[in-house]
Amino acid sequence: MTDRTRMSGERSLEQVQAEILRRAGRNSPLEHITPEDAQAAVAALTSLDRDHWAEVWCTIGLRHEARGDALQQQGAAEAASAAWFLAYANCRTGRYPVASTPGKIAAYQHSLRCFRKAACSFNPPLQVVEFPCAGKRLTGYLQVPAGCVRPPVVIHWGGVDGWKEDRQRNSEILHGHGFATLTMDMPGTGENPVGYMTPDAERTFSAAIDWLSNRDDVDGSRIGVWGGSFGGYWAAKLAHVESERISAAVIQGGNVHHGFQRAWLEPALTRTASTYLLGPASLLDARSWVLGASTLEEVLSQAPQLSLKDQGLLDGPCAPLLAVNGKRDDQAPIDDVYILQEHGVPKSVRVYPEGGHMGRTPGMKERVIAELIAQWLHDTMIR
């Protein structure tokens, strides 16, 4: 890493190695990494150089892919899928947080390939779909539970580092509540060709709504949206600009107004975003990449224009909206939950008093929060 990133909040190699071992199999972004793979990665890492990071994790991931290929040849389809999923999980960690260097770009391509191999055994089946948006093509993953006749559908996505492949756990929870799901990448990430700062970038989600509304296998008149982390912003915006076409929206750990201001961003991206795996400087690098910025100062100057308050949206029409976050979040301020309550129609809110980013609370499984969100969507859209 450069001297700048180390001075502005980058974790040391030893600190990151300890975090890898602590989070493996339990916490984001390593919830699908086995303890054995975590130990192998820790032993192989000699620096936090981005391409070295990608190479270490992909070496492990590609071994799993080769094992999956061999199992498929032996007719062991289920075991092959499990091996390919481990391959995806490791290669995905290699591209984490963003595909910003040649090694990380390669890791991302490996993760895509391995995820789609693993998806051959997903239930319900996963369809790789494309739909048009202003002359471009958007890619998503559609899953429709068997036995459901035109179920309501939830479009959901993550933030700067959690892309559509990383949403499968939440899709499974939503399927259990009677929803079809469409996962996609938010602007500026993954396979979404539209930049985060592009004017009207929310049109990528509007295009998904258009496409779903014309399908026969889902109920396009009952569409919910759920955005996580830095992607939560788009869910809150859609609740206002698409209030007539969506039935419910969830912003989980996202920014609305305060989180885009210099007073919050400067310390968060240099000192206080302590829960980020590689430290706050890595969060700065990831958000800079997503926003198309080169420096902290560019981020600080661009971000305020994203404020939904300053755009005049918060007092306008709004679909039913649930805001979820932890009171101790050091990436998205809890004040952005409160500002939603202070404007427009009443909102639903769940604040975790001891929770950090996304509401994650020590001693509580992250799945608990996802189940709460899925239940709220069910109660709002189905019951």
C-alpha positions in Angstrom: 0.0 0.0 0.0 1.1 3.6 -0.5 2.2 5.8 2.4 -0.9 7.9 1.9 -3.3 5.0 2.6 -1.3 3.7 5.5 -1.3 7.2 7.1 -5.0 7.7 6.5 -6.4 4.6 8.2 -5.2 1.4 6.4 -4.9 -1.6 8.6 -1.6 -3.4 8.9 -1.0 -6.8 7.3 -1.1 -8.4 10.8 -4.4 -6.7 11.7 -6.0 -7.8 8.4 -4.7 -11.4 8.9 -6.3 -11.5 12.3 -9.6 -10.1 10.9 -9.6 -12.8 8.2 -9.4 -15.5 10.8 -12.0 -13.9 13.0 -14.5 -13.3 10.2 -14.1 -16.5 8.2 -17.4 -18.4 8.0 -19.2 -15.8 10.1 -19.0 -12.2 9.1 -19.1 -10.1 5.9 -17.3 -10.2 3.5 -15.9 -13.6 4.5 -19.1 -15.4 5.5 -18.6 -18.1 2.9 -14.9 -18.6 3.5 -14.0 -21.8 5.3 -11.5 -21.6 8.3 -9.1 -23.8 6.3 -9.1 -21.4 3.3 -8.7 -18.5 5.6 -5.7 -20.0 7.2 -4.2 -20.8 3.8 -4.7 -17.2 2.7 -3.2 -15.8 5.9 -0.2 -18.0 5.5 0.3 -16.9 1.9 -0.2 -13.1 2.3 3.0 -11.2 2.5 1.7 -7.7 1.9 -1.6 -5.9 1.2 -0.6 -5.1 -2.4 -3.9 -5.3 -4.3 -2.7 -7.7 -7.0 -0.9 -9.9 -4.5 -4.2 -10.0 -2.5 -6.1 -11.1 -5.6 -3.5 -13.7 -6.5 -3.5 -15.3 -3.1 -7.3 -15.7 -2.9 -7.6 -16.8 -6.6 -5.0 -19.5 -6.1 -7.3 -21.0 -3.5 -10.4 -20.4 -5.4 -9.2 -21.9 -8.7 -8.2 -25.1 -6.8 -11.8 -25.4 -5.7 -13.0 -24.7 -9.3 -10.7 -27.5 -10.6 -12.1 -29.9 -7.9 -15.6 -28.9 -9.0 -14.8 -29.6 -12.6 -13.5 -33.1 -11.7 -16.6 -33.8 -9.5 -18.8 -32.9 -12.4 -17.0 -35.3 -14.7 -17.7 -38.0 -12.1 -21.4 -37.2 -12.1 -21.4 -35.7 -8.6 -23.4 -32.5 -9.5 -24.2 -31.4 -6.0 -20.7 -31.7 -4.7 -19.4 -30.0 -7.8 -21.7 -27.1 -7.2 -20.5 -26.8 -3.6 -16.9 -26.7 -4.8 -17.7 -24.1 -7.4 -19.4 -21.9 -4.7 -16.3 -22.1 -2.6 -14.3 -21.1 -5.7 -16.6 -18.1 -6.2 -16.3 -17.1 -2.5 -12.5 -17.1 -2.6 -12.2 -15.4 -6.0 -14.8 -12.8 -4.9 -12.6 -12.1 -1.9 -9.7 -11.6 -4.3 -11.6 -8.9 -6.1 -12.7 -7.3 -2.8 -13.5 -4.5 -2.3 -13.6 -3.5 -6.0 -12.1 -4.6 -9.3 -9.6 -1.7 -9.4 -6.4 -3.3 -10.6 -5.6 -5.9 -13.3 -5.4 -8.7 -10.7 -8.6 -7.8 -9.1 -10.3 -7.5 -12.5 -9.2 -11.0 -13.2 -10.4 -12.2 -9.8 -13.8 -10.7 -10.6 -14.1 -12.5 -13.8 -13.1 -15.8 -12.1 -15.8 -15.1 -9.4 -18.5 -14.5 -12.1 -17.6 -17.7 -13.9 -17.5 -19.8 -10.7 -20.7 -18.4 -9.3 -22.6 -19.2 -12.5 -21.2 -22.7 -12.5 -22.4 -23.1 -8.9 -25.8 -21.7 -9.8 -26.6 -24.9 -11.8 -27.9 -26.5 -8.6 -29.6 -23.5 -7.0 -33.3 -23.9 -6.0 -35.2 -22.1 -7.4 -33.2 -22.1 -10.6 -31.2 -19.0 -11.3 -31.7 -17.3 -14.7 -29.0 -14.9 -16.0 -31.2 -12.3 -17.6 -30.6 -9.1 -19.6 -32.8 -6.1 -20.1 -32.4 -2.8 -22.0 -31.6 0.6 -20.4 -31.1 3.7 -22.6 -29.2 1.9 -25.3 -27.3 -0.3 -22.9 -27.8 -3.9 -21.6 -28.2 -4.6 -17.9 -27.5 -8.1 -16.4 -29.4 -9.6 -13.4 -30.2 -12.9 -11.7 -33.9 -13.8 -11.7 -35.2 -16.6 -9.4 -38.9 -17.6 -9.2 -39.9 -20.1 -6.6 -41.6 -23.3 -7.9 -45.3 -23.5 -7.2 -45.7 -19.8 -6.9 -48.1 -18.3 -9.5 -47.0 -14.9 -10.5 -45.4 -14.0 -7.1 -44.4 -10.5 -6.1 -40.8 -9.8 -6.7 -38.1 -8.0 -4.8 -35.2 -6.3 -6.7 -32.2 -6.1 -4.4 -28.6 -5.1 -4.5 -25.6 -4.2 -2.3 -23.1 -1.5 -2.0 -19.6 -0.6 -3.1 -18.2 -4.1 -2.4 -21.2 -6.4 -2.2 -22.4 -7.2 -5.8 -25.2 -9.2 -7.2 -23.4 -12.6 -6.7 -23.1 -11.7 -3.0 -26.8 -11.5 -2.4 -27.8 -15.1 -2.6 -28.4 -15.6 1.1 -30.9 -12.7 1.1 -32.5 -14.1 -2.0 -33.0 -17.5 -0.3 -34.6 -15.8 2.7 -37.0 -13.8 0.4 -37.9 -17.0 -1.5 -39.0 -18.5 1.9 -41.4 -15.6 2.3 -43.0 -16.1 -1.1 -41.1 -13.7 -3.2 -39.4 -14.0 -6.6 -36.1 -12.1 -6.6 -34.0 -10.1 -9.1 -30.5 -9.3 -8.0 -28.5 -6.7 -9.9 -25.5 -4.4 -9.5 -26.0 -0.8 -8.4 -24.6 1.9 -10.7 -20.8 2.0 -10.6 -20.3 -1.6 -9.7 -20.1 -5.1 -11.2 -21.8 -5.4 -14.6 -23.8 -2.2 -14.4 -22.4 0.1 -17.2 -24.0 3.2 -15.7 -21.8 5.3 -13.3 -22.9 6.1 -9.7 -22.6 9.8 -10.4 -24.4 9.7 -13.7 -27.4 12.0 -13.7 -30.6 9.9 -13.2 -28.6 6.7 -12.6 -31.6 5.4 -10.9 -33.0 4.7 -14.4 -31.1 1.4 -14.2 -33.6 0.2 -11.6 -36.5 1.8 -13.4 -35.5 -0.3 -16.4 -35.7 -3.4 -14.2 -39.2 -2.4 -13.1 -40.2 -1.9 -16.8 -38.8 -5.3 -17.7 -40.5 -7.1 -14.7 -43.8 -5.4 -15.4 -44.0 -7.2 -18.8 -43.2 -10.7 -17.6 -45.8 -13.4 -17.1 -44.0 -15.4 -14.4 -44.0 -12.6 -11.7 -46.5 -10.0 -10.6 -45.1 -6.8 -12.0 -47.7 -4.8 -10.1 -46.1 -5.8 -6.7 -42.4 -4.9 -6.8 -40.3 -4.2 -3.8 -36.7 -2.9 -3.6 -34.0 -3.4 -1.1 -30.6 -1.7 -1.2 -27.8 -2.4 1.2 -24.9 -0.2 2.4 -23.9 2.5 -0.1 -26.6 1.0 -2.4 -29.3 1.8 0.2 -29.3 5.3 -1.2 -30.9 4.1 -4.4 -33.7 2.3 -2.5 -34.6 5.5 -0.7 -34.5 7.5 -3.9 -36.6 5.0 -5.7 -39.2 5.1 -2.9 -39.7 8.7 -3.9 -39.2 8.9 -7.7 -40.9 5.5 -8.3 -43.5 5.8 -5.6 -46.4 4.8 -7.9 -44.7 1.7 -9.3 -43.1 0.1 -6.2 -45.0 -1.4 -3.3 -42.2 -1.2 -0.7 -38.6 -0.1 -0.3 -35.9 -0.9 2.2 -32.8 1.2 2.9 -30.3 -0.8 5.0 -27.2 1.0 6.2 -27.4 3.7 3.4 -26.9 7.4 3.1 -29.6 10.0 2.5 -28.2 13.4 3.3 -25.8 13.6 6.3 -23.7 10.8 5.1 -22.8 12.8 2.0 -21.5 15.8 3.8 -17.9 16.7 4.4 -18.3 16.7 8.2 -19.2 13.1 8.2 -17.3 11.8 5.2 -13.8 13.1 5.9 -13.4 11.3 9.3 -15.3 8.2 8.1 -13.1 7.7 5.1 -9.8 8.4 6.9 -10.2 7.3 10.6 -13.5 6.1 11.9 -14.9 3.4 9.5 -13.3 0.8 11.7 -15.4 -2.1 10.8 -14.3 -2.2 7.1 -12.1 -5.3 6.6 -9.1 -3.4 5.3 -9.7 -0.2 7.3 -11.2 3.2 6.4 -8.6 4.0 3.8 -9.7 1.0 1.8 -13.3 2.2 2.1 -12.1 5.5 0.7 -10.4 3.7 -2.2 -13.5 1.7 -2.9 -15.9 4.6 -2.8 -13.6 6.7 -4.9 -13.5 3.9 -7.5 -17.3 3.6 -7.5 -17.8 7.4 -7.7 -15.2 7.8 -10.4 -13.1 10.1 -8.1 -9.3 10.1 -7.8 -8.8 11.8 -4.4 -10.5 12.3 -1.1 -11.1 15.9 -2.0 -13.0 14.9 -5.2 -15.2 12.5 -3.1 -15.9 15.3 -0.6 -16.8 17.8 -3.4 -19.0 15.4 -5.4 -20.9 13.6 -2.7 -23.2 16.5 -1.4 -25.0 16.6 -4.8 -26.4 13.1 -3.9 -28.4 14.5 -1.0 -32.1 13.5 -1.3 -32.9 16.4 1.0 -31.2 18.9 -1.2 -32.8 17.4 -4.3 -36.2 18.2 -2.7 -37.4 14.6 -2.7 -38.0 13.9 1.0 -41.2 15.8 1.4 -42.7 14.4 -1.8 -44.7 11.2 -2.4 -43.0 8.1 -1.0 -43.7 4.4 -1.2 -43.8 2.4 2.1 -40.3 2.7 3.3 -38.3 0.8 6.0 -35.0 2.2 7.2 -32.7 -0.2 9.0 -29.3 0.5 10.6 -27.2 0.3 13.7 -26.9 3.3 16.0 -23.1 2.9 16.1 -22.6 2.7 12.3 -19.4 4.4 11.3 -20.0 4.2 7.6 -23.5 5.6 7.3 -24.7 7.9 10.0 -27.8 7.1 12.0 -28.9 10.6 11.4 -29.8 9.6 7.9 -32.5 7.3 9.4 -33.8 10.1 11.5 -34.0 12.6 8.7 -36.3 10.2 6.8 -38.6 10.2 9.8 -38.6 14.0 9.9 -39.8 14.5 6.3 -42.8 13.4 4.3 -45.1 10.5 5.1 -44.4 8.3 8.2 -41.7 5.6 7.7 -41.0 2.3 9.3 -37.7 2.2 11.2 -35.6 -0.4 13.0 -32.5 0.9 14.8 -30.2 -1.6 16.5 -28.9 0.3 19.5 -25.6 -1.7 19.8 -25.4 -2.3 16.0 -22.8 -1.1 13.6 -23.0 -0.9 9.8 -26.2 -2.4 8.4 -27.3 -3.0 11.9 -24.8 -5.8 12.5 -24.7 -6.4 16.2 -22.1 -8.3 18.3 -23.4 -11.7 19.3 -26.3 -11.6 16.7 -26.3 -13.4 13.4 -26.6 -11.2 10.4 -29.4 -13.4 9.1 -31.7 -12.1 11.9 -31.7 -8.7 10.3 -32.4 -10.1 6.8 -35.3 -12.1 8.2 -36.8 -9.0 9.8 -36.6 -7.2 6.5 -38.1 -10.0 4.6 -41.0 -10.3 7.1 -41.6 -6.5 6.8 -41.7 -6.8 3.0 -44.1 -9.7 3.3 -46.4 -7.9 5.7 -46.3 -4.8 3.4 -46.7 -6.4 0.0 -48.5 -9.7 0.5 -50.5 -9.9 3.7 
